Amino acid sequence: MITAELKAAILAAIHLDDWDNTLASQVPGWDSLSHVTVIAAVEERFGVRFGIRDVLAMKNLGDLQRLINSKLQAKEQ
């Protein structure tokens, strides 16, 4: 499950008010640049950086949330 903060960051990046089981292909104007925009917005919002391997390994929003959690936990140590 993703946090409200992650959901807000994604919605702001793609200029949507809400989603309900929306696939990337269903977002108006979705393309690879939109994907990069979302990743950059999430990095900025959470103060983390993702490597290319991180990005390529993500298959869904749950993976993104787990990666954020892992990076934030590592920053605390």
mmCIF file of the N, C-alpha and C atoms, coordinates in Angstrom:
data_MODEL
# 
_entry.id   MODEL 
# 
loop_
_atom_site.group_PDB 
_atom_site.id 
_atom_site.type_symbol 
_atom_site.label_atom_id 
_atom_site.label_alt_id 
_atom_site.label_comp_id 
_atom_site.label_asym_id 
_atom_site.label_entity_id 
_atom_site.label_seq_id 
_atom_site.pdbx_PDB_ins_code 
_atom_site.Cartn_x 
_atom_site.Cartn_y 
_atom_site.Cartn_z 
_atom_site.occupancy 
_atom_site.B_iso_or_equiv 
_atom_site.pdbx_formal_charge 
_atom_site.auth_seq_id 
_atom_site.auth_comp_id 
_atom_site.auth_asym_id 
_atom_site.auth_atom_id 
_atom_site.pdbx_PDB_model_num 
ATOM 1   N N  . MET A 1 1  ? 0.842  -1.183 0.000   1.00 0.00 ? 1  MET A N  1 
ATOM 2   C CA . MET A 1 1  ? 0.000  0.000  0.000   1.00 0.00 ? 1  MET A CA 1 
ATOM 3   C C  . MET A 1 1  ? 0.888  1.247  0.000   1.00 0.00 ? 1  MET A C  1 
ATOM 4   N N  . ILE A 1 2  ? 0.491  2.226  -0.778  1.00 0.00 ? 2  ILE A N  1 
ATOM 5   C CA . ILE A 1 2  ? 1.296  3.446  -0.840  1.00 0.00 ? 2  ILE A CA 1 
ATOM 6   C C  . ILE A 1 2  ? 0.751  4.488  0.126   1.00 0.00 ? 2  ILE A C  1 
ATOM 7   N N  . THR A 1 3  ? 1.630  5.356  0.559   1.00 0.00 ? 3  THR A N  1 
ATOM 8   C CA . THR A 1 3  ? 1.234  6.396  1.507   1.00 0.00 ? 3  THR A CA 1 
ATOM 9   C C  . THR A 1 3  ? 0.502  7.528  0.789   1.00 0.00 ? 3  THR A C  1 
ATOM 10  N N  . ALA A 1 4  ? -0.227 8.297  1.561   1.00 0.00 ? 4  ALA A N  1 
ATOM 11  C CA . ALA A 1 4  ? -0.921 9.463  1.018   1.00 0.00 ? 4  ALA A CA 1 
ATOM 12  C C  . ALA A 1 4  ? 0.086  10.462 0.447   1.00 0.00 ? 4  ALA A C  1 
ATOM 13  N N  . GLU A 1 5  ? 1.257  10.554 1.062   1.00 0.00 ? 5  GLU A N  1 
ATOM 14  C CA . GLU A 1 5  ? 2.277  11.494 0.584   1.00 0.00 ? 5  GLU A CA 1 
ATOM 15  C C  . GLU A 1 5  ? 2.799  11.092 -0.792  1.00 0.00 ? 5  GLU A C  1 
ATOM 16  N N  . LEU A 1 6  ? 3.025  9.791  -1.011  1.00 0.00 ? 6  LEU A N  1 
ATOM 17  C CA . LEU A 1 6  ? 3.469  9.335  -2.324  1.00 0.00 ? 6  LEU A CA 1 
ATOM 18  C C  . LEU A 1 6  ? 2.371  9.551  -3.356  1.00 0.00 ? 6  LEU A C  1 
ATOM 19  N N  . LYS A 1 7  ? 1.157  9.216  -3.002  1.00 0.00 ? 7  LYS A N  1 
ATOM 20  C CA . LYS A 1 7  ? 0.040  9.423  -3.927  1.00 0.00 ? 7  LYS A CA 1 
ATOM 21  C C  . LYS A 1 7  ? -0.063 10.889 -4.319  1.00 0.00 ? 7  LYS A C  1 
ATOM 22  N N  . ALA A 1 8  ? 0.050  11.791 -3.358  1.00 0.00 ? 8  ALA A N  1 
ATOM 23  C CA . ALA A 1 8  ? -0.034 13.227 -3.643  1.00 0.00 ? 8  ALA A CA 1 
ATOM 24  C C  . ALA A 1 8  ? 1.088  13.678 -4.576  1.00 0.00 ? 8  ALA A C  1 
ATOM 25  N N  . ALA A 1 9  ? 2.300  13.166 -4.354  1.00 0.00 ? 9  ALA A N  1 
ATOM 26  C CA . ALA A 1 9  ? 3.436  13.534 -5.203  1.00 0.00 ? 9  ALA A CA 1 
ATOM 27  C C  . ALA A 1 9  ? 3.204  13.087 -6.641  1.00 0.00 ? 9  ALA A C  1 
ATOM 28  N N  . ILE A 1 10 ? 2.699  11.881 -6.809  1.00 0.00 ? 10 ILE A N  1 
ATOM 29  C CA . ILE A 1 10 ? 2.445  11.352 -8.153  1.00 0.00 ? 10 ILE A CA 1 
ATOM 30  C C  . ILE A 1 10 ? 1.321  12.121 -8.831  1.00 0.00 ? 10 ILE A C  1 
ATOM 31  N N  . LEU A 1 11 ? 0.231  12.338 -8.124  1.00 0.00 ? 11 LEU A N  1 
ATOM 32  C CA . LEU A 1 11 ? -0.904 13.064 -8.713  1.00 0.00 ? 11 LEU A CA 1 
ATOM 33  C C  . LEU A 1 11 ? -0.505 14.473 -9.132  1.00 0.00 ? 11 LEU A C  1 
ATOM 34  N N  . ALA A 1 12 ? 0.294  15.144 -8.312  1.00 0.00 ? 12 ALA A N  1 
ATOM 35  C CA . ALA A 1 12 ? 0.734  16.493 -8.659  1.00 0.00 ? 12 ALA A CA 1 
ATOM 36  C C  . ALA A 1 12 ? 1.626  16.468 -9.901  1.00 0.00 ? 12 ALA A C  1 
ATOM 37  N N  . ALA A 1 13 ? 2.486  15.455 -9.989  1.00 0.00 ? 13 ALA A N  1 
ATOM 38  C CA . ALA A 1 13 ? 3.416  15.374 -11.122 1.00 0.00 ? 13 ALA A CA 1 
ATOM 39  C C  . ALA A 1 13 ? 2.696  15.128 -12.439 1.00 0.00 ? 13 ALA A C  1 
ATOM 40  N N  . ILE A 1 14 ? 1.600  14.379 -12.398 1.00 0.00 ? 14 ILE A N  1 
ATOM 41  C CA . ILE A 1 14 ? 0.889  14.064 -13.652 1.00 0.00 ? 14 ILE A CA 1 
ATOM 42  C C  . ILE A 1 14 ? -0.401 14.865 -13.804 1.00 0.00 ? 14 ILE A C  1 
ATOM 43  N N  . HIS A 1 15 ? -0.607 15.808 -12.920 1.00 0.00 ? 15 HIS A N  1 
ATOM 44  C CA . HIS A 1 15 ? -1.740 16.742 -13.002 1.00 0.00 ? 15 HIS A CA 1 
ATOM 45  C C  . HIS A 1 15 ? -3.093 16.022 -13.028 1.00 0.00 ? 15 HIS A C  1 
ATOM 46  N N  . LEU A 1 16 ? -3.257 15.092 -12.088 1.00 0.00 ? 16 LEU A N  1 
ATOM 47  C CA . LEU A 1 16 ? -4.540 14.416 -11.901 1.00 0.00 ? 16 LEU A CA 1 
ATOM 48  C C  . LEU A 1 16 ? -5.069 14.751 -10.521 1.00 0.00 ? 16 LEU A C  1 
ATOM 49  N N  . ASP A 1 17 ? -6.376 14.755 -10.388 1.00 0.00 ? 17 ASP A N  1 
ATOM 50  C CA . ASP A 1 17 ? -6.995 15.001 -9.090  1.00 0.00 ? 17 ASP A CA 1 
ATOM 51  C C  . ASP A 1 17 ? -7.047 13.734 -8.243  1.00 0.00 ? 17 ASP A C  1 
ATOM 52  N N  . ASP A 1 18 ? -7.244 12.596 -8.898  1.00 0.00 ? 18 ASP A N  1 
ATOM 53  C CA . ASP A 1 18 ? -7.335 11.321 -8.196  1.00 0.00 ? 18 ASP A CA 1 
ATOM 54  C C  . ASP A 1 18 ? -7.186 10.207 -9.212  1.00 0.00 ? 18 ASP A C  1 
ATOM 55  N N  . TRP A 1 19 ? -6.996 9.009  -8.725  1.00 0.00 ? 19 TRP A N  1 
ATOM 56  C CA . TRP A 1 19 ? -6.976 7.856  -9.611  1.00 0.00 ? 19 TRP A CA 1 
ATOM 57  C C  . TRP A 1 19 ? -7.751 6.733  -8.967  1.00 0.00 ? 19 TRP A C  1 
ATOM 58  N N  . ASP A 1 20 ? -8.231 5.856  -9.783  1.00 0.00 ? 20 ASP A N  1 
ATOM 59  C CA . ASP A 1 20 ? -8.938 4.680  -9.306  1.00 0.00 ? 20 ASP A CA 1 
ATOM 60  C C  . ASP A 1 20 ? -8.541 3.529  -10.220 1.00 0.00 ? 20 ASP A C  1 
ATOM 61  N N  . ASN A 1 21 ? -7.529 2.776  -9.818  1.00 0.00 ? 21 ASN A N  1 
ATOM 62  C CA . ASN A 1 21 ? -7.008 1.662  -10.620 1.00 0.00 ? 21 ASN A CA 1 
ATOM 63  C C  . ASN A 1 21 ? -6.566 2.119  -12.002 1.00 0.00 ? 21 ASN A C  1 
ATOM 64  N N  . THR A 1 22 ? -6.005 3.310  -12.080 1.00 0.00 ? 22 THR A N  1 
ATOM 65  C CA . THR A 1 22 ? -5.562 3.865  -13.350 1.00 0.00 ? 22 THR A CA 1 
ATOM 66  C C  . THR A 1 22 ? -4.206 3.288  -13.736 1.00 0.00 ? 22 THR A C  1 
ATOM 67  N N  . LEU A 1 23 ? -4.113 2.835  -14.959 1.00 0.00 ? 23 LEU A N  1 
ATOM 68  C CA . LEU A 1 23 ? -2.839 2.375  -15.508 1.00 0.00 ? 23 LEU A CA 1 
ATOM 69  C C  . LEU A 1 23 ? -2.144 3.549  -16.177 1.00 0.00 ? 23 LEU A C  1 
ATOM 70  N N  . ALA A 1 24 ? -0.832 3.485  -16.274 1.00 0.00 ? 24 ALA A N  1 
ATOM 71  C CA . ALA A 1 24 ? -0.090 4.563  -16.924 1.00 0.00 ? 24 ALA A CA 1 
ATOM 72  C C  . ALA A 1 24 ? -0.642 4.832  -18.317 1.00 0.00 ? 24 ALA A C  1 
ATOM 73  N N  . SER A 1 25 ? -0.999 3.777  -19.022 1.00 0.00 ? 25 SER A N  1 
ATOM 74  C CA . SER A 1 25 ? -1.514 3.938  -20.392 1.00 0.00 ? 25 SER A CA 1 
ATOM 75  C C  . SER A 1 25 ? -2.857 4.660  -20.444 1.00 0.00 ? 25 SER A C  1 
ATOM 76  N N  . GLN A 1 26 ? -3.516 4.786  -19.290 1.00 0.00 ? 26 GLN A N  1 
ATOM 77  C CA . GLN A 1 26 ? -4.810 5.467  -19.247 1.00 0.00 ? 26 GLN A CA 1 
ATOM 78  C C  . GLN A 1 26 ? -4.691 6.940  -18.842 1.00 0.00 ? 26 GLN A C  1 
ATOM 79  N N  . VAL A 1 27 ? -3.495 7.375  -18.497 1.00 0.00 ? 27 VAL A N  1 
ATOM 80  C CA . VAL A 1 27 ? -3.279 8.772  -18.119 1.00 0.00 ? 27 VAL A CA 1 
ATOM 81  C C  . VAL A 1 27 ? -3.127 9.581  -19.405 1.00 0.00 ? 27 VAL A C  1 
ATOM 82  N N  . PRO A 1 28 ? -3.939 10.612 -19.565 1.00 0.00 ? 28 PRO A N  1 
ATOM 83  C CA . PRO A 1 28 ? -3.835 11.424 -20.789 1.00 0.00 ? 28 PRO A CA 1 
ATOM 84  C C  . PRO A 1 28 ? -2.429 11.978 -20.976 1.00 0.00 ? 28 PRO A C  1 
ATOM 85  N N  . GLY A 1 29 ? -1.862 11.756 -22.153 1.00 0.00 ? 29 GLY A N  1 
ATOM 86  C CA . GLY A 1 29 ? -0.549 12.280 -22.458 1.00 0.00 ? 29 GLY A CA 1 
ATOM 87  C C  . GLY A 1 29 ? 0.607  11.518 -21.841 1.00 0.00 ? 29 GLY A C  1 
ATOM 88  N N  . TRP A 1 30 ? 0.344  10.319 -21.285 1.00 0.00 ? 30 TRP A N  1 
ATOM 89  C CA . TRP A 1 30 ? 1.420  9.566  -20.636 1.00 0.00 ? 30 TRP A CA 1 
ATOM 90  C C  . TRP A 1 30 ? 2.449  9.120  -21.664 1.00 0.00 ? 30 TRP A C  1 
ATOM 91  N N  . ASP A 1 31 ? 3.709  9.343  -21.326 1.00 0.00 ? 31 ASP A N  1 
ATOM 92  C CA . ASP A 1 31 ? 4.805  8.878  -22.158 1.00 0.00 ? 31 ASP A CA 1 
ATOM 93  C C  . ASP A 1 31 ? 6.037  8.713  -21.272 1.00 0.00 ? 31 ASP A C  1 
ATOM 94  N N  . SER A 1 32 ? 7.157  8.413  -21.866 1.00 0.00 ? 32 SER A N  1 
ATOM 95  C CA . SER A 1 32 ? 8.365  8.186  -21.074 1.00 0.00 ? 32 SER A CA 1 
ATOM 96  C C  . SER A 1 32 ? 8.787  9.439  -20.309 1.00 0.00 ? 32 SER A C  1 
ATOM 97  N N  . LEU A 1 33 ? 8.527  10.611 -20.868 1.00 0.00 ? 33 LEU A N  1 
ATOM 98  C CA . LEU A 1 33 ? 8.857  11.848 -20.157 1.00 0.00 ? 33 LEU A CA 1 
ATOM 99  C C  . LEU A 1 33 ? 7.990  11.996 -18.904 1.00 0.00 ? 33 LEU A C  1 
ATOM 100 N N  . SER A 1 34 ? 6.736  11.594 -18.990 1.00 0.00 ? 34 SER A N  1 
ATOM 101 C CA . SER A 1 34 ? 5.862  11.619 -17.812 1.00 0.00 ? 34 SER A CA 1 
ATOM 102 C C  . SER A 1 34 ? 6.415  10.708 -16.725 1.00 0.00 ? 34 SER A C  1 
ATOM 103 N N  . HIS A 1 35 ? 6.915  9.567  -17.134 1.00 0.00 ? 35 HIS A N  1 
ATOM 104 C CA . HIS A 1 35 ? 7.499  8.614  -16.182 1.00 0.00 ? 35 HIS A CA 1 
ATOM 105 C C  . HIS A 1 35 ? 8.690  9.257  -15.466 1.00 0.00 ? 35 HIS A C  1 
ATOM 106 N N  . VAL A 1 36 ? 9.553  9.888  -16.218 1.00 0.00 ? 36 VAL A N  1 
ATOM 107 C CA . VAL A 1 36 ? 10.725 10.554 -15.643 1.00 0.00 ? 36 VAL A CA 1 
ATOM 108 C C  . VAL A 1 36 ? 10.289 11.704 -14.728 1.00 0.00 ? 36 VAL A C  1 
ATOM 109 N N  . THR A 1 37 ? 9.256  12.420 -15.130 1.00 0.00 ? 37 THR A N  1 
ATOM 110 C CA . THR A 1 37 ? 8.737  13.518 -14.320 1.00 0.00 ? 37 THR A CA 1 
ATOM 111 C C  . THR A 1 37 ? 8.246  13.016 -12.968 1.00 0.00 ? 37 THR A C  1 
ATOM 112 N N  . VAL A 1 38 ? 7.549  11.894 -12.968 1.00 0.00 ? 38 VAL A N  1 
ATOM 113 C CA . VAL A 1 38 ? 7.064  11.311 -11.716 1.00 0.00 ? 38 VAL A CA 1 
ATOM 114 C C  . VAL A 1 38 ? 8.240  10.905 -10.833 1.00 0.00 ? 38 VAL A C  1 
ATOM 115 N N  . ILE A 1 39 ? 9.214  10.224 -11.407 1.00 0.00 ? 39 ILE A N  1 
ATOM 116 C CA . ILE A 1 39 ? 10.382 9.794  -10.626 1.00 0.00 ? 39 ILE A CA 1 
ATOM 117 C C  . ILE A 1 39 ? 11.097 11.004 -10.024 1.00 0.00 ? 39 ILE A C  1 
ATOM 118 N N  . ALA A 1 40 ? 11.302 12.043 -10.818 1.00 0.00 ? 40 ALA A N  1 
ATOM 119 C CA . ALA A 1 40 ? 11.973 13.253 -10.326 1.00 0.00 ? 40 ALA A CA 1 
ATOM 120 C C  . ALA A 1 40 ? 11.157 13.926 -9.224  1.00 0.00 ? 40 ALA A C  1 
ATOM 121 N N  . ALA A 1 41 ? 9.845  13.982 -9.376  1.00 0.00 ? 41 ALA A N  1 
ATOM 122 C CA . ALA A 1 41 ? 8.987  14.597 -8.360  1.00 0.00 ? 41 ALA A CA 1 
ATOM 123 C C  . ALA A 1 41 ? 9.039  13.814 -7.053  1.00 0.00 ? 41 ALA A C  1 
ATOM 124 N N  . VAL A 1 42 ? 9.057  12.503 -7.152  1.00 0.00 ? 42 VAL A N  1 
ATOM 125 C CA . VAL A 1 42 ? 9.131  11.667 -5.953  1.00 0.00 ? 42 VAL A CA 1 
ATOM 126 C C  . VAL A 1 42 ? 10.493 11.831 -5.273  1.00 0.00 ? 42 VAL A C  1 
ATOM 127 N N  . GLU A 1 43 ? 11.559 11.879 -6.065  1.00 0.00 ? 43 GLU A N  1 
ATOM 128 C CA . GLU A 1 43 ? 12.882 12.098 -5.485  1.00 0.00 ? 43 GLU A CA 1 
ATOM 129 C C  . GLU A 1 43 ? 12.924 13.415 -4.718  1.00 0.00 ? 43 GLU A C  1 
ATOM 130 N N  . GLU A 1 44 ? 12.392 14.453 -5.326  1.00 0.00 ? 44 GLU A N  1 
ATOM 131 C CA . GLU A 1 44 ? 12.392 15.771 -4.680  1.00 0.00 ? 44 GLU A CA 1 
ATOM 132 C C  . GLU A 1 44 ? 11.533 15.774 -3.428  1.00 0.00 ? 44 GLU A C  1 
ATOM 133 N N  . ARG A 1 45 ? 10.348 15.214 -3.514  1.00 0.00 ? 45 ARG A N  1 
ATOM 134 C CA . ARG A 1 45 ? 9.408  15.223 -2.387  1.00 0.00 ? 45 ARG A CA 1 
ATOM 135 C C  . ARG A 1 45 ? 9.974  14.505 -1.167  1.00 0.00 ? 45 ARG A C  1 
ATOM 136 N N  . PHE A 1 46 ? 10.667 13.380 -1.406  1.00 0.00 ? 46 PHE A N  1 
ATOM 137 C CA . PHE A 1 46 ? 11.154 12.568 -0.300  1.00 0.00 ? 46 PHE A CA 1 
ATOM 138 C C  . PHE A 1 46 ? 12.637 12.772 0.003   1.00 0.00 ? 46 PHE A C  1 
ATOM 139 N N  . GLY A 1 47 ? 13.327 13.575 -0.807  1.00 0.00 ? 47 GLY A N  1 
ATOM 140 C CA . GLY A 1 47 ? 14.736 13.843 -0.570  1.00 0.00 ? 47 GLY A CA 1 
ATOM 141 C C  . GLY A 1 47 ? 15.612 12.623 -0.775  1.00 0.00 ? 47 GLY A C  1 
ATOM 142 N N  . VAL A 1 48 ? 15.261 11.814 -1.767  1.00 0.00 ? 48 VAL A N  1 
ATOM 143 C CA . VAL A 1 48 ? 16.035 10.612 -2.088  1.00 0.00 ? 48 VAL A CA 1 
ATOM 144 C C  . VAL A 1 48 ? 16.450 10.659 -3.550  1.00 0.00 ? 48 VAL A C  1 
ATOM 145 N N  . ARG A 1 49 ? 17.380 9.785  -3.918  1.00 0.00 ? 49 ARG A N  1 
ATOM 146 C CA . ARG A 1 49 ? 17.797 9.660  -5.313  1.00 0.00 ? 49 ARG A CA 1 
ATOM 147 C C  . ARG A 1 49 ? 17.738 8.190  -5.698  1.00 0.00 ? 49 ARG A C  1 
ATOM 148 N N  . PHE A 1 50 ? 17.243 7.935  -6.896  1.00 0.00 ? 50 PHE A N  1 
ATOM 149 C CA . PHE A 1 50 ? 17.164 6.573  -7.410  1.00 0.00 ? 50 PHE A CA 1 
ATOM 150 C C  . PHE A 1 50 ? 18.203 6.392  -8.502  1.00 0.00 ? 50 PHE A C  1 
ATOM 151 N N  . GLY A 1 51 ? 18.853 5.244  -8.480  1.00 0.00 ? 51 GLY A N  1 
ATOM 152 C CA . GLY A 1 51 ? 19.756 4.885  -9.562  1.00 0.00 ? 51 GLY A CA 1 
ATOM 153 C C  . GLY A 1 51 ? 18.952 4.297  -10.716 1.00 0.00 ? 51 GLY A C  1 
ATOM 154 N N  . ILE A 1 52 ? 19.574 4.202  -11.857 1.00 0.00 ? 52 ILE A N  1 
ATOM 155 C CA . ILE A 1 52 ? 18.895 3.661  -13.024 1.00 0.00 ? 52 ILE A CA 1 
ATOM 156 C C  . ILE A 1 52 ? 18.435 2.230  -12.763 1.00 0.00 ? 52 ILE A C  1 
ATOM 157 N N  . ARG A 1 53 ? 19.225 1.461  -12.047 1.00 0.00 ? 53 ARG A N  1 
ATOM 158 C CA . ARG A 1 53 ? 18.829 0.078  -11.713 1.00 0.00 ? 53 ARG A CA 1 
ATOM 159 C C  . ARG A 1 53 ? 17.596 0.063  -10.829 1.00 0.00 ? 53 ARG A C  1 
ATOM 160 N N  . ASP A 1 54 ? 17.515 1.017  -9.898  1.00 0.00 ? 54 ASP A N  1 
ATOM 161 C CA . ASP A 1 54 ? 16.321 1.126  -9.050  1.00 0.00 ? 54 ASP A CA 1 
ATOM 162 C C  . ASP A 1 54 ? 15.083 1.349  -9.909  1.00 0.00 ? 54 ASP A C  1 
ATOM 163 N N  . VAL A 1 55 ? 15.187 2.289  -10.817 1.00 0.00 ? 55 VAL A N  1 
ATOM 164 C CA . VAL A 1 55 ? 14.047 2.660  -11.660 1.00 0.00 ? 55 VAL A CA 1 
ATOM 165 C C  . VAL A 1 55 ? 13.640 1.487  -12.551 1.00 0.00 ? 55 VAL A C  1 
ATOM 166 N N  . LEU A 1 56 ? 14.612 0.825  -13.146 1.00 0.00 ? 56 LEU A N  1 
ATOM 167 C CA . LEU A 1 56 ? 14.306 -0.293 -14.035 1.00 0.00 ? 56 LEU A CA 1 
ATOM 168 C C  . LEU A 1 56 ? 13.713 -1.486 -13.291 1.00 0.00 ? 56 LEU A C  1 
ATOM 169 N N  . ALA A 1 57 ? 14.062 -1.638 -12.019 1.00 0.00 ? 57 ALA A N  1 
ATOM 170 C CA . ALA A 1 57 ? 13.565 -2.765 -11.233 1.00 0.00 ? 57 ALA A CA 1 
ATOM 171 C C  . ALA A 1 57 ? 12.128 -2.570 -10.748 1.00 0.00 ? 57 ALA A C  1 
ATOM 172 N N  . MET A 1 58 ? 11.667 -1.319 -10.693 1.00 0.00 ? 58 MET A N  1 
ATOM 173 C CA . MET A 1 58 ? 10.309 -1.047 -10.217 1.00 0.00 ? 58 MET A CA 1 
ATOM 174 C C  . MET A 1 58 ? 9.275  -1.527 -11.227 1.00 0.00 ? 58 MET A C  1 
ATOM 175 N N  . LYS A 1 59 ? 8.324  -2.317 -10.748 1.00 0.00 ? 59 LYS A N  1 
ATOM 176 C CA . LYS A 1 59 ? 7.267  -2.827 -11.614 1.00 0.00 ? 59 LYS A CA 1 
ATOM 177 C C  . LYS A 1 59 ? 5.897  -2.222 -11.290 1.00 0.00 ? 59 LYS A C  1 
ATOM 178 N N  . ASN A 1 60 ? 5.776  -1.628 -10.091 1.00 0.00 ? 60 ASN A N  1 
ATOM 179 C CA . ASN A 1 60 ? 4.488  -1.066 -9.675  1.00 0.00 ? 60 ASN A CA 1 
ATOM 180 C C  . ASN A 1 60 ? 4.725  -0.047 -8.557  1.00 0.00 ? 60 ASN A C  1 
ATOM 181 N N  . LEU A 1 61 ? 3.653  0.564  -8.112  1.00 0.00 ? 61 LEU A N  1 
ATOM 182 C CA . LEU A 1 61 ? 3.778  1.591  -7.071  1.00 0.00 ? 61 LEU A CA 1 
ATOM 183 C C  . LEU A 1 61 ? 4.205  1.005  -5.728  1.00 0.00 ? 61 LEU A C  1 
ATOM 184 N N  . GLY A 1 62 ? 3.859  -0.240 -5.477  1.00 0.00 ? 62 GLY A N  1 
ATOM 185 C CA . GLY A 1 62 ? 4.315  -0.892 -4.251  1.00 0.00 ? 62 GLY A CA 1 
ATOM 186 C C  . GLY A 1 62 ? 5.832  -0.983 -4.213  1.00 0.00 ? 62 GLY A C  1 
ATOM 187 N N  . ASP A 1 63 ? 6.440  -1.315 -5.365  1.00 0.00 ? 63 ASP A N  1 
ATOM 188 C CA . ASP A 1 63 ? 7.899  -1.352 -5.450  1.00 0.00 ? 63 ASP A CA 1 
ATOM 189 C C  . ASP A 1 63 ? 8.488  0.031  -5.191  1.00 0.00 ? 63 ASP A C  1 
ATOM 190 N N  . LEU A 1 64 ? 7.857  1.054  -5.738  1.00 0.00 ? 64 LEU A N  1 
ATOM 191 C CA . LEU A 1 64 ? 8.320  2.420  -5.523  1.00 0.00 ? 64 LEU A CA 1 
ATOM 192 C C  . LEU A 1 64 ? 8.240  2.789  -4.055  1.00 0.00 ? 64 LEU A C  1 
ATOM 193 N N  . GLN A 1 65 ? 7.129  2.458  -3.401  1.00 0.00 ? 65 GLN A N  1 
ATOM 194 C CA . GLN A 1 65 ? 6.972  2.774  -1.983  1.00 0.00 ? 65 GLN A CA 1 
ATOM 195 C C  . GLN A 1 65 ? 8.026  2.050  -1.146  1.00 0.00 ? 65 GLN A C  1 
ATOM 196 N N  . ARG A 1 66 ? 8.272  0.773  -1.442  1.00 0.00 ? 66 ARG A N  1 
ATOM 197 C CA . ARG A 1 66 ? 9.276  0.015  -0.696  1.00 0.00 ? 66 ARG A CA 1 
ATOM 198 C C  . ARG A 1 66 ? 10.672 0.609  -0.894  1.00 0.00 ? 66 ARG A C  1 
ATOM 199 N N  . LEU A 1 67 ? 10.967 1.047  -2.097  1.00 0.00 ? 67 LEU A N  1 
ATOM 200 C CA . LEU A 1 67 ? 12.265 1.658  -2.367  1.00 0.00 ? 67 LEU A CA 1 
ATOM 201 C C  . LEU A 1 67 ? 12.422 2.967  -1.590  1.00 0.00 ? 67 LEU A C  1 
ATOM 202 N N  . ILE A 1 68 ? 11.380 3.777  -1.589  1.00 0.00 ? 68 ILE A N  1 
ATOM 203 C CA . ILE A 1 68 ? 11.413 5.026  -0.817  1.00 0.00 ? 68 ILE A CA 1 
ATOM 204 C C  . ILE A 1 68 ? 11.649 4.716  0.655   1.00 0.00 ? 68 ILE A C  1 
ATOM 205 N N  . ASN A 1 69 ? 10.882 3.774  1.191   1.00 0.00 ? 69 ASN A N  1 
ATOM 206 C CA . ASN A 1 69 ? 11.017 3.412  2.605   1.00 0.00 ? 69 ASN A CA 1 
ATOM 207 C C  . ASN A 1 69 ? 12.436 2.960  2.919   1.00 0.00 ? 69 ASN A C  1 
ATOM 208 N N  . SER A 1 70 ? 13.007 2.150  2.034   1.00 0.00 ? 70 SER A N  1 
ATOM 209 C CA . SER A 1 70 ? 14.361 1.644  2.229   1.00 0.00 ? 70 SER A CA 1 
ATOM 210 C C  . SER A 1 70 ? 15.380 2.777  2.222   1.00 0.00 ? 70 SER A C  1 
ATOM 211 N N  . LYS A 1 71 ? 15.239 3.689  1.285   1.00 0.00 ? 71 LYS A N  1 
ATOM 212 C CA . LYS A 1 71 ? 16.189 4.799  1.188   1.00 0.00 ? 71 LYS A CA 1 
ATOM 213 C C  . LYS A 1 71 ? 16.049 5.752  2.383   1.00 0.00 ? 71 LYS A C  1 
ATOM 214 N N  . LEU A 1 72 ? 14.841 5.988  2.833   1.00 0.00 ? 72 LEU A N  1 
ATOM 215 C CA . LEU A 1 72 ? 14.635 6.861  3.992   1.00 0.00 ? 72 LEU A CA 1 
ATOM 216 C C  . LEU A 1 72 ? 15.193 6.211  5.254   1.00 0.00 ? 72 LEU A C  1 
ATOM 217 N N  . GLN A 1 73 ? 15.010 4.919  5.363   1.00 0.00 ? 73 GLN A N  1 
ATOM 218 C CA . GLN A 1 73 ? 15.541 4.205  6.525   1.00 0.00 ? 73 GLN A CA 1 
ATOM 219 C C  . GLN A 1 73 ? 17.069 4.256  6.537   1.00 0.00 ? 73 GLN A C  1 
ATOM 220 N N  . ALA A 1 74 ? 17.671 4.099  5.367   1.00 0.00 ? 74 ALA A N  1 
ATOM 221 C CA . ALA A 1 74 ? 19.129 4.157  5.256   1.00 0.00 ? 74 ALA A CA 1 
ATOM 222 C C  . ALA A 1 74 ? 19.660 5.542  5.633   1.00 0.00 ? 74 ALA A C  1 
ATOM 223 N N  . LYS A 1 75 ? 18.894 6.596  5.290   1.00 0.00 ? 75 LYS A N  1 
ATOM 224 C CA . LYS A 1 75 ? 19.309 7.958  5.625   1.00 0.00 ? 75 LYS A CA 1 
ATOM 225 C C  . LYS A 1 75 ? 19.300 8.193  7.130   1.00 0.00 ? 75 LYS A C  1 
ATOM 226 N N  . GLU A 1 76 ? 18.410 7.498  7.840   1.00 0.00 ? 76 GLU A N  1 
ATOM 227 C CA . GLU A 1 76 ? 18.291 7.683  9.285   1.00 0.00 ? 76 GLU A CA 1 
ATOM 228 C C  . GLU A 1 76 ? 19.426 7.034  10.043  1.00 0.00 ? 76 GLU A C  1 
ATOM 229 N N  . GLN A 1 77 ? 20.109 6.087  9.428   1.00 0.00 ? 77 GLN A N  1 
ATOM 230 C CA . GLN A 1 77 ? 21.166 5.354  10.129  1.00 0.00 ? 77 GLN A CA 1 
ATOM 231 C C  . GLN A 1 77 ? 22.486 6.053  10.072  1.00 0.00 ? 77 GLN A C  1 
# 
